[in-house]
Amino acid sequence: MPAKSQAQQKAAGAALAAKRGETQKSDLQGASRDMEASMTEAELEDLASTRRKGKPEHVRKD
């Protein structure tokens, strides 16, 4: 599942780093904290590896 926005991709990257132990989980905020707790490493890697080019910075919820 590719990321829908640059913000989602960045949050997934931060959550992935925390899950791998490269950063501390206590440093996570907002969506990245939720992602780290609820997604597997493979799911996070899939989101984080999405290219940012052509993606909007944020996608508004309707």
MOKA-V40162 format. One line per field, one symbol per residue. ss: DSSP state (H for helix, E for strand, C for the rest). phi: phi as a letter, one per 40 degrees, with the letter a starting at -180 (. if undefined). A space follows every 10 residues. Layout:
ss->???
phi->???
//
This chain:
ss->CCCCCHHHHH HHHHHHHHHH CCCCHHHCCC HHHHHHHHCC HHHHHHHHCC CCCCCCCCCC CC
phi->.cccaccccc cccccccccc gcbcccccbf cccccccbbc cccccccccc cccgcccbbc cb
//
